Amino acid sequence: MQRRRFLTVVALSGLAAACGSGSGSGAASPPKLEFRNPLRIPPLLQPRPGKDGVRRFELTMQAGRTQILAGKQTPTWGFNGTFLGPTLRARRGDKVQMTVRNRLPEVSTVHWHGMRLPARMDGGPHQPIQPGAEWTPHWTIDQPAATSWYHPHPHGSTARHVYRGLAGMFILDDDLDLELPAEYGVDDIPLILQDKEFAEDGSFGGDPLKGTFGILGDHILVNGTHDPHLTVTTERVRFRVLNGSNARMYRLTFADKRRFHVIANDAGLLAAPVEVEAIELTPGERAEIVVAFAPGEQVVLRSADNGVDIGEGDFDLLKLVAAAKLKPAPAVPARLAALAPITPPAGAKVRRFKLGGHDSINGQEMDMTRIDEVVPAGAVEIWEIENTVYSHNFHIHEVAFQVLDVDGSAPPVYSRGHKDTVYVPAKSVVRLAVQFGHFTDPTSPYMYHCHLLRHEDSGMMGQFVLVKPGTESQVNRTLPGHGAH
């Protein structure tokens, strides 16, 4: 309760700064839904390993038209289709190779958000894919089971490319044997939440790069479906929820206030399930939840007003209709993963980052040729994120972290697992215990940035490299070029 009051107070100060600043503030509340359309489940892409043991995925970025609103065709972008992309699935230990083809009229990239992999395979702004070209990154999956995702990351254009429809989920499995719902599309359901504005002709309206935050749309899509419903057929359902919006925060709850279990954060399973009535997700964050149903019942998943400048209003998201007879499902296990805490050693390096306005970190806009931080591979550090203005959040590529505190207070229990993206409330300080990987490359950087995409594109982003411990002082902090592919 103290944290809720704190968030409300600090957010209202941000709201006062934001009001009247154009698209992205003071947005209209989404209209009341009638739940007319069956929820679309993205197709599953899980190729068998070849004779060499490599799973080969093929993704084509393309433009098209999609009927989102009844009777209207919306110009959209997608992977292997006109809007959004397939769900990719792989296992820990898999060798994977992606063939990403760009059939768009613009340069783009594909970033594997939440993936632990070499910087040259990360898909950030230094790995652009020209129109008509293709990119073939490859790596070995070596991280716990998690719900990650993929999306474009071209510097200055990420907001527009994601808003047009380029996003998809990437599920990782491991050998941990738990009795959790696991049948994709049946009792293991992806939910990609995005908000849009629509013009009269059905095209996407608004400008993702205008206003304080960019787009806060008045129509919410789930898996690209407007006004959706889903029939559930099992006593328990696992929902993998991704906030794929450009800026909006969601406070997820059910209309009947039923409680549910959070079983995973961004980077994997919690040590034990946490029973809650509501959770909050800012752009880029993911959570896995397990919800129980009774035969024949109906309930609405909603976003409740949290008083925060990037998530105001109460609105419905998805109607869930339980079948008259449900397949039995075991209770949620009392223990989940053997979650090792990320504990900074005595004397750990502390790095401080100040977020100001919407276009700088530590007073500097993003520069593709500048290395901002040099980190020894395998380090565990403390990153202190100070937010001097309205709402932001913070994403670090490659890493897993745990939130130490928000203005000195512990985070909610459900968000104390391993993460890669975190909400930074207005005028607050968030401290993170950050665990870095072992892929060293002094000339290929990873990114850290606000994941409100208008802010990222405007320059609220920095770069770091991982290097062999003891060689930090030898790194050239100026890159020779823009990493053209």
C-alpha positions, 0 to 999 in steps of 0.5 A: 500500500505504501508503494501504491501511494508512492507511485501515485504521488510521483506519477501525478507530478509526471502527469502534470508535466505531460498534460497538453504536450500532444499525442501521448498525453491525455489520450482518450480511454479505449471504448467499451468492448463487445468481445465480438472477435475470437482471439488470434493465436500467432502460429508457432514456428519450431523447426526441427534441427537439421543433420548438423543439429541447428534449428533454422528459423526463417523470418521475412519482414513485409508490408501488407494490409490487415483487417483489424477493424470490421470492414476496413483494411489497415496498412501494416507490417509483419513477419511472415505475414501482414501483421505481427509475427509467428511465435518462435520456440527453442530449447536451452542447448539448441544451436539456432540460426535465423535468416531474416529477410527485409522486404520493406522499403526501409532499413530495419533490424531485428533485436532478440529482446531478452536473449543472452547472445554475442553483441554481433547477433543482438540485432540492435542498431549496429546490425541494420538490414538493407531493403532486399537484403538478409541477415543470418545471426546464429548462437547457442541458447544458453539461458533458463526457460523464459518468455522473450520477444523480437522486434526492430531496433533501428536507431530513430525508427524503432517506434514507427516500425514496432507500431506498424506491426513488427513484433513477435514472441520468442519462447525458451524451454529448458529441461526443468520438469514442472507440472505447468500448462504447456500446450501452446494455444490450448492452455499455454497462451501468448498475449501481446498487448498493444494500443493503437489509434485509427484514422477514419479509413482504418489506417493507423493514426497518430505519430509515434514520435510526437508528444511526451511519450509518443502513442497512447492509443485508444484501441487495445489489440491483443495478438493483433485482435480488436475486441477479442474473446477466448474460449478456455478448455482447461481448469488452469491456463498459463498466459504469457503476457508481453507489453508490446506497446510503444508507451502504455503501462497496463495494470492487469487484473480481472473484473471479478477481482479473482486472484491468480499466480505469477510464475515468471518475470522477464528472464525466467521462472520465479523460485515460487509462485506469487498469488496476486490480484493485479500486476503492472507491466511497462513496455518490453516487460513480460510476465507469465501468469496461471489463472484458474477457471470453473466450467461455464464461467465468463470473466474479463481481463482488464487494465485498471487505472493506476494513476500513472501518466503512461497508463491511465484509465480503466478498460477491458482487454479480453473476455475469457469464456470457460467451456461447460466441461474443462480438462483437469489441470494440476495445482500450480507447483509450490516450488518453481525454479532454483532461482539464484539471487543476483548478489553484487560482491563487496565493493561492486562497481556502481554505475549511475544513470540520470534520465532527463526529459525524453532524449538523454541519459547523463545529459547525453543523447545517443551517439552510435560512435561513442562507447559509454560504458566498458564492463568486464565480462561476467561482472555483477554490478549495481546500476542506479537509475535516477529519473528526474522527470515523468515516467520512464522505464529501463532495458539493458540488452544481454543481461539479467538483473534483479531490482534491489529497491525503488526509492529505498523500498523493496519492489513488489514480491511478484517482480523480484525474479530475474528481469531485463526491463524495469519501470522507473517511476517519476522522480525516483531512483531504482537500483539494480543488481546486474549480471553480465554475460561472458561474450567479449567484443570490444568493438560491438556494443550492446544497448541500454535505454528507455523502452518507451520507444519515442524516448529511445528514438529521441536519444535516451539510449547508451552503449556498453561493451563487454571485455576480458576482465583487466582490459577495460582501459585498453578499449577505444571509446570511439567506434570507427563507423556505424556498424553498417551491415 
